[in-house]
Amino acid sequence: MLLRNRNLAFVLAGGGAETEVVKEVFADTASVEFLELSEVDIECYVSSGEPMDKAGSYGIQGVGGNFVRKIDGDFFNVMGLPMSRVSMSLAKIACDASEKANT
């Protein structure tokens, strides 16, 4: 968290699914800009225990979200799963598989 003080963090997510007839893969990136934090802010957050099981040492949907100035990209990517991209990929696979099955 100290390293992210007034810095950007980049969150990358990707996924894919495959059937016998079609494959879909995606990648998504979001940037998170943090506020300037005092050492006391950081120490209090760390002592709360919240960042201890987080990949980036902050939870955007929890107390860590209070330290975020701005997000460029999909909030759900930052939270952990870019739902719209997953849904679009699964829908594309279903449509493509259905079309190929009917031809």
N, C-alpha and C positions, 0 to 999 in steps of 0.2 A: 504494500500500500504506500509506503514511503516513496518508492520509485515512481508511483503514479501521481504524486502530488503535482498538480498543474500540468500533467502530461496527458497524452493520448494513449489509450489502450486499444488494440485492434482485436476484435473477436472474429474468429473464423469458424464456420460450421459447414459441414458437408454431409451428404448422404446419397444413398442410391438404393434402387430396388431393381430386381430383374425377374423376368418370367422366362419361359422357354422361348418366347418369340420376341420379346422387347426388353430393352435395358434403359434405365433413366438414371442419370447422375447429376448432382448439382453441388455448387459451392456458393457460399454467401459470406460477405464481410460487412462488419459494422465497426465504427469507431466510437469510442467513449471518451469524452473530455471530462477530466475531474477538476473540481474546485481546488483552490489553494487551502491546504489543511495545516493546522498547527500540530506540533508533536503531541499535545494533549488530546486533540481530536483523534489522532491515529491510535494513541495508547488506549483511549477509552473504547474505541471500536474493536481493537484487537482483544481487549480484556472482556468484551461481551461474548467472545467465542464465535460470533457469526462468521468471520472470514476463514476460520480454520479448515472448513471442508469445502471451500469454494476454489474452483480452478484458477480464477484470477484474484483471489483473496478479497472479493467483495460480492455481495448479492444485490443485484440491481433491484430485485423485488422486495428487499428487506431494508434494514437500516443503511446499508451501503449505498442505496439509491439516493440518499440525502447528500452524498458527496459528488454526485454527477451534475456537471454543468450542462452537458449537451450530448445527445446521441445522433450520429449520422448513420442511418441504416435501420434495419428492422429490430425493434425492441425485443421481439421474441427470440431473435438470434442471440442477443446479449443475455437474455434470461436463460437460454439453454437449448431451445429447439425452434428453428424458424418454421412455425406451423404452416404459413401460407405456401412456402416452397415445398414442404413435405406433401401438403394436400394437393398442390398442382402436379407434382411428380407422380403421386399415386393415381390421380385422375387420368393423367396422360397414359400411364401404363395400362389402366383399365380400358380406356378407349382404344389404344393401339392394339392391345391383345384381343379385344372384341372384334375390331375390324379385320384383323388377320385371321381370326377363327371363322369369320363369315365369308372369307374369300376362298 
